[in-house]
């Protein structure tokens, strides 16, 4: 059984997943929380940083922690373009709250700095992190960004911003491609009974995230 340690820094989460004295760090949070995150990484002997996607609030401490811990960084190659400039992949929002979050995010992309780093490992669908002590499978969940990924270990799924619980549990409020984001959310629903760990907000049980999919399933049930 893995241990999961949620590190909340403001409204952004990162997670340490530990098992038998070995651990990985999922996302790295904002720089104002870097010392707290570093301390916990040392306590749990973290040997790998996994980034769910390339947005600043999830990887602002990547370069710092890589240097401090002398460990590799893993990310999808499809988000490499975000490292030098978070604005390179456009962000869209439909809801009022989503548009508020989008405005705040774009302002951060303009004003805040992201120390450059070179990833050591490029992750793709089906990769496993056993070499780092954690039996965890990589699942590609694009839409929020082109290279958004999830990390599944047991009945736990870390989704980054493929889903959000910033105000309430929902599909991602921000996306580079809405259709693909919704397909990823539907994919998560079809994975069944899971505990979802968000990049923003508290964990929540998996459910039907896309209304159209729920209607389709109910329709098939009624006509079977």
NUMI-804753 format. One record per residue: residue number from 1; residue in one letter; x, y negated, z of N, C-alpha, C in turn. Coordinates in nm, 3 decimals. Example, Ala and Ser with C-alpha at 12.3 -4.5 7.8 and 13.67 -1.06 7.14 Angstrom:
<rs>
R 1 A 1.319 0.569 0.780 1.230 0.450 0.780 1.320 0.330 0.780
R 2 S 1.285 0.225 0.708 1.367 0.106 0.714 1.290 -0.003 0.787
</rs>
This chain:
<rs>
R 1 X 0.084 0.120 0.000 0.000 0.000 0.000 0.088 -0.125 0.000
R 2 X 0.062 -0.215 -0.096 0.140 -0.338 -0.101 0.089 -0.438 0.002
R 3 X 0.177 -0.526 0.045 0.140 -0.640 0.129 0.131 -0.762 0.038
R 4 X 0.028 -0.842 0.059 0.009 -0.964 -0.020 0.011 -1.083 0.073
R 5 X 0.101 -1.176 0.046 0.114 -1.297 0.127 0.080 -1.417 0.038
R 6 X -0.030 -1.481 0.067 -0.072 -1.599 -0.008 -0.005 -1.722 0.052
R 7 X 0.064 -1.798 -0.031 0.129 -1.922 0.012 0.053 -2.037 -0.053
R 8 X -0.019 -2.112 0.028 -0.098 -2.223 -0.023 -0.021 -2.352 -0.009
R 9 X -0.001 -2.421 -0.122 0.067 -2.550 -0.121 -0.022 -2.654 -0.184
R 10 X -0.094 -2.730 -0.102 -0.196 -2.819 -0.159 -0.310 -2.734 -0.212
R 11 X -0.344 -2.752 -0.339 -0.452 -2.672 -0.398 -0.396 -2.562 -0.489
R 12 X -0.267 -2.534 -0.479 -0.203 -2.435 -0.566 -0.154 -2.318 -0.483
R 13 X -0.179 -2.197 -0.531 -0.132 -2.077 -0.463 -0.013 -2.015 -0.534
R 14 X 0.078 -1.960 -0.456 0.170 -1.859 -0.509 0.164 -1.742 -0.412
R 15 X 0.213 -1.628 -0.457 0.195 -1.505 -0.380 0.324 -1.425 -0.374
R 16 X 0.349 -1.369 -0.257 0.454 -1.268 -0.244 0.386 -1.133 -0.233
R 17 X 0.425 -1.043 -0.321 0.374 -0.905 -0.319 0.490 -0.816 -0.276
R 18 X 0.475 -0.748 -0.162 0.585 -0.674 -0.102 0.547 -0.527 -0.081
R 19 X 0.650 -0.441 -0.090 0.630 -0.298 -0.067 0.763 -0.233 -0.034
R 20 X 0.769 -0.166 0.081 0.888 -0.091 0.122 1.016 -0.175 0.116
R 21 X 1.007 -0.296 0.167 1.126 -0.380 0.178 1.166 -0.452 0.050
R 22 X 1.085 -0.443 -0.055 1.113 -0.515 -0.178 0.992 -0.601 -0.213
R 23 X 1.015 -0.707 -0.294 0.904 -0.799 -0.319 0.927 -0.879 -0.447
R 24 X 0.815 -0.929 -0.502 0.818 -1.024 -0.612 0.741 -1.148 -0.570
R 25 X 0.772 -1.259 -0.635 0.699 -1.384 -0.614 0.619 -1.413 -0.741
R 26 X 0.490 -1.437 -0.725 0.404 -1.472 -0.838 0.376 -1.622 -0.831
R 27 X 0.428 -1.695 -0.928 0.421 -1.841 -0.938 0.503 -1.907 -0.826
R 28 X 0.532 -2.036 -0.845 0.629 -2.099 -0.754 0.580 -2.229 -0.689
R 29 X 0.459 -2.275 -0.724 0.406 -2.392 -0.657 0.475 -2.523 -0.690
R 30 X 0.436 -2.626 -0.616 0.487 -2.762 -0.634 0.614 -2.784 -0.552
R 31 X 0.696 -2.879 -0.597 0.827 -2.898 -0.536 0.821 -2.944 -0.391
R 32 X 0.713 -3.013 -0.350 0.704 -3.058 -0.211 0.689 -2.941 -0.113
R 33 X 0.660 -2.822 -0.164 0.645 -2.705 -0.078 0.758 -2.604 -0.097
R 34 X 0.864 -2.645 -0.164 0.967 -2.549 -0.204 1.039 -2.485 -0.086
R 35 X 1.063 -2.560 0.022 1.137 -2.503 0.135 1.056 -2.395 0.206
R 36 X 0.926 -2.419 0.220 0.840 -2.316 0.281 0.839 -2.190 0.196
R 37 X 0.830 -2.207 0.065 0.826 -2.093 -0.026 0.959 -2.019 -0.024
R 38 X 1.069 -2.093 -0.027 1.202 -2.032 -0.022 1.220 -1.950 0.106
R 39 X 1.178 -2.004 0.218 1.191 -1.934 0.347 1.118 -1.800 0.343
R 40 X 0.996 -1.800 0.289 0.919 -1.676 0.283 0.980 -1.577 0.184
R 41 X 1.035 -1.629 0.075 1.101 -1.541 -0.022 1.219 -1.470 0.042
R 42 X 1.296 -1.542 0.122 1.410 -1.481 0.191 1.365 -1.378 0.293
R 43 X 1.257 -1.407 0.364 1.207 -1.315 0.466 1.164 -1.182 0.405
R 44 X 1.111 -1.188 0.282 1.056 -1.067 0.220 1.146 -1.011 0.111
R 45 X 1.266 -1.065 0.099 1.366 -1.013 0.004 1.311 -1.010 -0.140
R 46 X 1.258 -1.122 -0.182 1.204 -1.133 -0.318 1.317 -1.118 -0.420
R 47 X 1.293 -1.035 -0.523 1.396 -1.010 -0.623 1.355 -1.048 -0.764
R 48 X 1.234 -1.102 -0.781 1.186 -1.141 -0.914 1.081 -1.250 -0.900
R 49 X 1.089 -1.349 -0.988 0.985 -1.452 -0.999 0.904 -1.421 -1.124
R 50 X 0.772 -1.409 -1.109 0.683 -1.387 -1.222 0.593 -1.509 -1.235
R 51 X 0.593 -1.569 -1.352 0.510 -1.687 -1.377 0.387 -1.646 -1.458
R 52 X 0.269 -1.677 -1.405 0.146 -1.641 -1.476 0.127 -1.725 -1.602
R 53 X 0.183 -1.845 -1.602 0.182 -1.931 -1.722 0.276 -2.047 -1.697
R 54 X 0.291 -2.133 -1.797 0.397 -2.233 -1.793 0.359 -2.371 -1.742
R 55 X 0.243 -2.389 -1.682 0.205 -2.522 -1.633 0.283 -2.560 -1.508
R 56 X 0.307 -2.687 -1.495 0.396 -2.741 -1.394 0.360 -2.700 -1.251
R 57 X 0.231 -2.700 -1.220 0.193 -2.669 -1.082 0.223 -2.523 -1.046
R 58 X 0.247 -2.440 -1.146 0.277 -2.299 -1.121 0.426 -2.266 -1.134
R 59 X 0.503 -2.357 -1.193 0.645 -2.322 -1.214 0.740 -2.438 -1.182
R 60 X 0.694 -2.537 -1.105 0.781 -2.651 -1.077 0.902 -2.611 -0.994
R 61 X 0.890 -2.505 -0.914 1.003 -2.461 -0.832 1.081 -2.346 -0.894
R 62 X 1.051 -2.312 -1.017 1.115 -2.194 -1.078 1.267 -2.208 -1.082
R 63 X 1.316 -2.320 -1.134 1.461 -2.340 -1.145 1.526 -2.340 -1.007
R 64 X 1.464 -2.409 -0.912 1.518 -2.419 -0.776 1.528 -2.282 -0.710
R 65 X 1.421 -2.203 -0.718 1.420 -2.073 -0.651 1.512 -1.973 -0.721
R 66 X 1.518 -1.982 -0.852 1.611 -1.894 -0.925 1.754 -1.917 -0.878
R 67 X 1.791 -2.042 -0.865 1.928 -2.077 -0.823 1.950 -2.040 -0.676
R 68 X 1.852 -2.072 -0.591 1.869 -2.047 -0.447 1.875 -1.899 -0.415
R 69 X 1.798 -1.818 -0.487 1.789 -1.676 -0.457 1.872 -1.589 -0.550
R 70 X 1.920 -1.650 -0.659 1.997 -1.576 -0.760 1.918 -1.456 -0.812
R 71 X 1.795 -1.485 -0.857 1.707 -1.380 -0.909 1.650 -1.423 -1.044
R 72 X 1.603 -1.328 -1.124 1.551 -1.361 -1.257 1.410 -1.417 -1.255
R 73 X 1.376 -1.483 -1.366 1.242 -1.536 -1.390 1.181 -1.460 -1.507
R 74 X 1.054 -1.420 -1.492 0.981 -1.351 -1.599 0.859 -1.432 -1.638
R 75 X 0.831 -1.438 -1.769 0.718 -1.515 -1.822 0.683 -1.458 -1.960
R 76 X 0.565 -1.488 -2.008 0.532 -1.452 -2.146 0.608 -1.543 -2.242
R 77 X 0.662 -1.488 -2.351 0.730 -1.574 -2.449 0.636 -1.674 -2.515
R 78 X 0.505 -1.647 -2.507 0.407 -1.735 -2.572 0.389 -1.867 -2.497
R 79 X 0.448 -1.878 -2.378 0.442 -2.005 -2.302 0.578 -2.074 -2.295
R 80 X 0.675 -2.026 -2.370 0.807 -2.088 -2.368 0.803 -2.235 -2.410
R 81 X 0.711 -2.270 -2.500 0.705 -2.409 -2.548 0.660 -2.505 -2.440
R 82 X 0.599 -2.455 -2.332 0.552 -2.542 -2.224 0.664 -2.585 -2.130
R 83 X 0.773 -2.511 -2.128 0.879 -2.542 -2.032 0.939 -2.681 -2.057
R 84 X 0.974 -2.717 -2.180 1.025 -2.852 -2.200 0.916 -2.960 -2.197
R 85 X 0.789 -2.921 -2.225 0.683 -3.022 -2.233 0.548 -2.955 -2.214
R 86 X 0.487 -2.978 -2.097 0.358 -2.917 -2.067 0.244 -2.967 -2.156
R 87 X 0.270 -3.073 -2.230 0.165 -3.130 -2.315 0.159 -3.063 -2.452
R 88 X 0.251 -2.972 -2.480 0.264 -2.918 -2.615 0.145 -2.832 -2.655
R 89 X 0.084 -2.761 -2.558 -0.039 -2.688 -2.584 -0.156 -2.774 -2.535
R 90 X -0.250 -2.809 -2.622 -0.359 -2.898 -2.581 -0.448 -2.833 -2.476
R 91 X -0.508 -2.916 -2.392 -0.601 -2.870 -2.290 -0.737 -2.932 -2.314
R 92 X -0.842 -2.849 -2.304 -0.978 -2.896 -2.323 -1.061 -2.859 -2.201
R 93 X -1.171 -2.930 -2.181 -1.264 -2.902 -2.072 -1.404 -2.939 -2.117
R 94 X -1.504 -2.868 -2.063 -1.642 -2.893 -2.103 -1.725 -2.951 -1.989
R 95 X -1.708 -2.898 -1.867 -1.788 -2.943 -1.754 -1.735 -3.074 -1.697
R 96 X -1.817 -3.140 -1.617 -1.775 -3.266 -1.553 -1.653 -3.242 -1.464
R 97 X -1.661 -3.139 -1.377 -1.548 -3.110 -1.289 -1.425 -3.072 -1.369
R 98 X -1.445 -2.997 -1.476 -1.334 -2.960 -1.561 -1.265 -3.081 -1.621
R 99 X -1.344 -3.179 -1.661 -1.285 -3.300 -1.719 -1.208 -3.380 -1.614
R 100 X -1.256 -3.377 -1.490 -1.181 -3.442 -1.382 -1.047 -3.373 -1.361
R 101 X -1.051 -3.239 -1.354 -0.928 -3.162 -1.335 -0.833 -3.183 -1.454
R 102 X -0.889 -3.189 -1.574 -0.807 -3.210 -1.693 -0.734 -3.345 -1.684
R 103 X -0.805 -3.450 -1.643 -0.744 -3.583 -1.632 -0.629 -3.582 -1.531
R 104 X -0.651 -3.515 -1.418 -0.546 -3.506 -1.316 -0.427 -3.427 -1.368
R 105 X -0.455 -3.318 -1.439 -0.347 -3.234 -1.493 -0.265 -3.309 -1.596
R 106 X -0.332 -3.379 -1.686 -0.260 -3.453 -1.790 -0.175 -3.564 -1.731
R 107 X -0.227 -3.627 -1.625 -0.150 -3.731 -1.556 -0.024 -3.671 -1.494
R 108 X -0.038 -3.550 -1.436 0.079 -3.483 -1.378 0.181 -3.447 -1.486
R 109 X 0.133 -3.400 -1.600 0.223 -3.365 -1.709 0.305 -3.486 -1.754
R 110 X 0.244 -3.604 -1.746 0.311 -3.728 -1.786 0.411 -3.775 -1.682
R 111 X 0.373 -3.770 -1.555 0.450 -3.836 -1.449 0.550 -3.745 -1.379
R 112 X 0.513 -3.618 -1.358 0.596 -3.529 -1.278 0.705 -3.464 -1.363
R 113 X 0.809 -3.420 -1.297 0.921 -3.360 -1.369 0.923 -3.209 -1.346
R 114 X 0.967 -3.138 -1.448 0.984 -2.993 -1.439 1.130 -2.963 -1.472
R 115 X 1.205 -2.921 -1.371 1.346 -2.889 -1.394 1.356 -2.776 -1.496
R 116 X 1.438 -2.792 -1.598 1.446 -2.688 -1.702 1.501 -2.557 -1.646
R 117 X 1.453 -2.448 -1.701 1.503 -2.317 -1.662 1.495 -2.224 -1.784
R 118 X 1.578 -2.123 -1.781 1.578 -2.024 -1.888 1.525 -1.893 -1.833
R 119 X 1.410 -1.847 -1.882 1.359 -1.717 -1.836 1.456 -1.605 -1.871
R 120 X 1.459 -1.504 -1.787 1.547 -1.389 -1.807 1.473 -1.270 -1.866
R 121 X 1.342 -1.266 -1.844 1.259 -1.153 -1.886 1.135 -1.205 -1.956
R 122 X 1.102 -1.148 -2.070 0.979 -1.185 -2.140 0.879 -1.070 -2.126
R 123 X 0.762 -1.104 -2.074 0.662 -1.004 -2.040 0.556 -0.993 -2.148
R 124 X 0.506 -0.870 -2.164 0.399 -0.844 -2.261 0.300 -0.744 -2.201
R 125 X 0.189 -0.727 -2.268 0.084 -0.634 -2.225 0.143 -0.495 -2.197
R 126 X 0.110 -0.441 -2.078 0.150 -0.306 -2.044 0.282 -0.293 -1.973
R 127 X 0.363 -0.400 -1.968 0.489 -0.392 -1.893 0.461 -0.362 -1.746
R 128 X 0.558 -0.298 -1.681 0.544 -0.266 -1.540 0.664 -0.320 -1.463
R 129 X 0.642 -0.356 -1.337 0.746 -0.417 -1.255 0.805 -0.320 -1.154
R 130 X 0.797 -0.190 -1.182 0.850 -0.090 -1.088 0.999 -0.109 -1.059
R 131 X 1.072 -0.157 -1.158 1.217 -0.177 -1.139 1.246 -0.276 -1.028
R 132 X 1.146 -0.357 -0.992 1.164 -0.457 -0.886 1.090 -0.415 -0.758
R 133 X 1.052 -0.288 -0.751 0.994 -0.233 -0.628 0.844 -0.241 -0.617
R 134 X 0.777 -0.296 -0.718 0.633 -0.313 -0.712 0.570 -0.246 -0.834
R 135 X 0.479 -0.152 -0.810 0.408 -0.087 -0.920 0.297 -0.181 -0.965
R 136 X 0.329 -0.267 -1.060 0.236 -0.371 -1.105 0.241 -0.379 -1.257
R 137 X 0.124 -0.382 -1.316 0.112 -0.384 -1.462 0.080 -0.525 -1.511
R 138 X 0.141 -0.563 -1.622 0.116 -0.693 -1.683 -0.002 -0.681 -1.780
R 139 X -0.094 -0.778 -1.768 -0.211 -0.783 -1.855 -0.213 -0.921 -1.921
R 140 X -0.216 -0.925 -2.052 -0.222 -1.053 -2.122 -0.364 -1.109 -2.112
R 141 X -0.374 -1.234 -2.064 -0.502 -1.301 -2.044 -0.498 -1.441 -2.105
R 142 X -0.477 -1.452 -2.235 -0.462 -1.584 -2.298 -0.591 -1.664 -2.298
R 143 X -0.576 -1.792 -2.326 -0.691 -1.881 -2.335 -0.668 -2.007 -2.256
R 144 X -0.637 -1.992 -2.127 -0.599 -2.110 -2.048 -0.473 -2.170 -2.109
R 145 X -0.374 -2.086 -2.131 -0.259 -2.118 -2.216 -0.241 -2.001 -2.312
R 146 X -0.156 -2.018 -2.409 -0.135 -1.910 -2.506 -0.073 -1.787 -2.442
R 147 X 0.007 -1.809 -2.338 0.081 -1.699 -2.277 0.038 -1.663 -2.137
R 148 X -0.084 -1.699 -2.097 -0.131 -1.665 -1.963 -0.134 -1.514 -1.944
R 149 X -0.086 -1.469 -1.828 -0.086 -1.326 -1.797 -0.146 -1.303 -1.660
R 150 X -0.189 -1.178 -1.637 -0.230 -1.133 -1.506 -0.135 -1.024 -1.460
R 151 X -0.132 -1.000 -1.329 -0.049 -0.896 -1.270 -0.141 -0.809 -1.185
R 152 X -0.154 -0.681 -1.222 -0.245 -0.589 -1.152 -0.164 -0.488 -1.073
R 153 X -0.191 -0.480 -0.945 -0.131 -0.378 -0.861 -0.241 -0.319 -0.774
R 154 X -0.264 -0.189 -0.786 -0.376 -0.127 -0.717 -0.506 -0.191 -0.761
R 155 X -0.588 -0.227 -0.664 -0.716 -0.294 -0.694 -0.706 -0.445 -0.678
R 156 X -0.587 -0.500 -0.696 -0.562 -0.643 -0.685 -0.518 -0.697 -0.821
R 157 X -0.576 -0.810 -0.860 -0.539 -0.873 -0.987 -0.509 -1.020 -0.963
R 158 X -0.386 -1.060 -0.995 -0.343 -1.199 -0.985 -0.362 -1.261 -1.123
R 159 X -0.448 -1.364 -1.131 -0.491 -1.413 -1.263 -0.436 -1.550 -1.299
R 160 X -0.356 -1.612 -1.212 -0.312 -1.748 -1.243 -0.432 -1.838 -1.262
R 161 X -0.443 -1.901 -1.379 -0.559 -1.986 -1.409 -0.649 -1.927 -1.516
R 162 X -0.637 -1.795 -1.542 -0.730 -1.731 -1.635 -0.872 -1.736 -1.580
R 163 X -0.882 -1.739 -1.447 -1.005 -1.770 -1.374 -0.968 -1.874 -1.269
R 164 X -1.066 -1.944 -1.215 -1.038 -2.046 -1.113 -1.138 -2.038 -0.999
R 165 X -1.092 -2.076 -0.881 -1.180 -2.093 -0.764 -1.147 -2.225 -0.696
R 166 X -1.128 -2.327 -0.779 -1.090 -2.458 -0.726 -1.205 -2.523 -0.650
R 167 X -1.326 -2.510 -0.705 -1.447 -2.560 -0.639 -1.542 -2.444 -0.610
R 168 X -1.544 -2.349 -0.699 -1.627 -2.228 -0.687 -1.568 -2.127 -0.787
R 169 X -1.590 -1.998 -0.765 -1.532 -1.898 -0.856 -1.596 -1.908 -0.995
R 170 X -1.513 -1.919 -1.098 -1.565 -1.940 -1.233 -1.458 -1.904 -1.336
R 171 X -1.498 -1.905 -1.462 -1.399 -1.898 -1.568 -1.312 -2.024 -1.561
R 172 X -1.203 -2.024 -1.634 -1.111 -2.137 -1.626 -1.179 -2.265 -1.672
R 173 X -1.163 -2.371 -1.594 -1.220 -2.500 -1.631 -1.141 -2.570 -1.740
R 174 X -1.018 -2.526 -1.762 -0.930 -2.585 -1.863 -0.881 -2.475 -1.955
R 175 X -0.864 -2.507 -2.082 -0.823 -2.403 -2.176 -0.763 -2.466 -2.301
R 176 X -0.672 -2.390 -2.360 -0.623 -2.428 -2.492 -0.716 -2.373 -2.600
R 177 X -0.784 -2.264 -2.568 -0.878 -2.203 -2.662 -0.993 -2.144 -2.582
R 178 X -1.110 -2.206 -2.591 -1.223 -2.164 -2.508 -1.269 -2.022 -2.541
R 179 X -1.279 -1.990 -2.668 -1.326 -1.857 -2.707 -1.235 -1.748 -2.653
R 180 X -1.105 -1.765 -2.667 -1.010 -1.665 -2.618 -1.010 -1.661 -2.466
R 181 X -1.022 -1.776 -2.400 -1.030 -1.779 -2.254 -1.149 -1.697 -2.206
R 182 X -1.263 -1.711 -2.272 -1.383 -1.636 -2.232 -1.368 -1.487 -2.260
R 183 X -1.298 -1.454 -2.366 -1.270 -1.313 -2.394 -1.183 -1.252 -2.284
R 184 X -1.086 -1.330 -2.237 -1.001 -1.282 -2.128 -1.081 -1.265 -1.999
R 185 X -1.172 -1.359 -1.972 -1.257 -1.348 -1.853 -1.346 -1.225 -1.861
R 186 X -1.400 -1.197 -1.980 -1.482 -1.078 -1.999 -1.399 -0.951 -1.982
R 187 X -1.276 -0.955 -2.028 -1.185 -0.841 -2.010 -1.165 -0.812 -1.862
R 188 X -1.147 -0.917 -1.782 -1.131 -0.899 -1.637 -1.256 -0.835 -1.578
R 189 X -1.375 -0.880 -1.619 -1.500 -0.822 -1.569 -1.505 -0.673 -1.595
R 190 X -1.464 -0.632 -1.715 -1.472 -0.490 -1.753 -1.372 -0.404 -1.676
R 191 X -1.280 -0.465 -1.605 -1.183 -0.389 -1.526 -1.243 -0.337 -1.396
R 192 X -1.366 -0.378 -1.365 -1.438 -0.319 -1.252 -1.402 -0.377 -1.117
R 193 X -1.406 -0.292 -1.017 -1.391 -0.335 -0.878 -1.248 -0.377 -0.850
R 194 X -1.227 -0.505 -0.834 -1.096 -0.562 -0.807 -1.111 -0.678 -0.710
R 195 X -1.002 -0.710 -0.642 -0.994 -0.835 -0.568 -0.913 -0.931 -0.653
R 196 X -0.973 -1.047 -0.683 -0.911 -1.144 -0.771 -0.837 -1.248 -0.688
R 197 X -0.709 -1.267 -0.721 -0.626 -1.369 -0.657 -0.601 -1.481 -0.758
R 198 X -0.654 -1.599 -0.728 -0.650 -1.712 -0.819 -0.526 -1.799 -0.796
R 199 X -0.490 -1.874 -0.899 -0.389 -1.978 -0.882 -0.439 -2.095 -0.800
R 200 X -0.571 -2.109 -0.796 -0.634 -2.217 -0.718 -0.753 -2.157 -0.644
R 201 X -0.750 -2.163 -0.512 -0.863 -2.117 -0.431 -0.842 -1.981 -0.369
R 202 X -0.937 -1.942 -0.285 -0.927 -1.817 -0.209 -0.965 -1.697 -0.296
R 203 X -0.918 -1.579 -0.256 -0.952 -1.457 -0.331 -1.102 -1.433 -0.334
R 204 X -1.144 -1.356 -0.435 -1.287 -1.331 -0.455 -1.301 -1.197 -0.528
R 205 X -1.413 -1.130 -0.505 -1.436 -1.002 -0.572 -1.462 -1.022 -0.721
R 206 X -1.415 -0.929 -0.801 -1.441 -0.935 -0.945 -1.591 -0.927 -0.972
R 207 X -1.634 -0.986 -1.082 -1.777 -0.988 -1.117 -1.790 -1.014 -1.267
R 208 X -1.911 -1.033 -1.314 -1.934 -1.075 -1.451 -1.907 -1.225 -1.460
R 209 X -1.799 -1.259 -1.528 -1.758 -1.400 -1.534 -1.821 -1.474 -1.651
R 210 X -1.863 -1.400 -1.752 -1.917 -1.463 -1.873 -2.065 -1.427 -1.884
R 211 X -2.153 -1.526 -1.884 -2.297 -1.502 -1.883 -2.342 -1.419 -2.002
R 212 X -2.285 -1.444 -2.119 -2.326 -1.371 -2.238 -2.301 -1.222 -2.222
R 213 X -2.188 -1.187 -2.158 -2.157 -1.047 -2.137 -2.257 -0.983 -2.041
R 214 X -2.296 -1.057 -1.937 -2.394 -1.007 -1.842 -2.527 -0.980 -1.912
R 215 X -2.570 -1.073 -1.998 -2.695 -1.056 -2.071 -2.688 -0.935 -2.164
R 216 X -2.573 -0.917 -2.228 -2.556 -0.805 -2.320 -2.565 -0.672 -2.245
R 217 X -2.499 -0.663 -2.130 -2.501 -0.540 -2.050 -2.641 -0.513 -2.000
R 218 X -2.711 -0.616 -1.952 -2.848 -0.598 -1.902 -2.939 -0.554 -2.016
R 219 X -2.917 -0.609 -2.134 -2.998 -0.570 -2.250 -2.980 -0.424 -2.286
R 220 X -2.854 -0.377 -2.282 -2.826 -0.238 -2.313 -2.890 -0.147 -2.209
R 221 X -2.887 -0.192 -2.081 -2.946 -0.113 -1.972 -3.097 -0.099 -1.989
R 222 X -3.162 -0.209 -2.023 -3.309 -0.209 -2.036 -3.356 -0.125 -2.154
R 223 X -3.271 -0.115 -2.256 -3.313 -0.043 -2.377 -3.256 0.098 -2.386
R 224 X -3.187 0.140 -2.281 -3.128 0.275 -2.284 -3.227 0.378 -2.236
</rs>
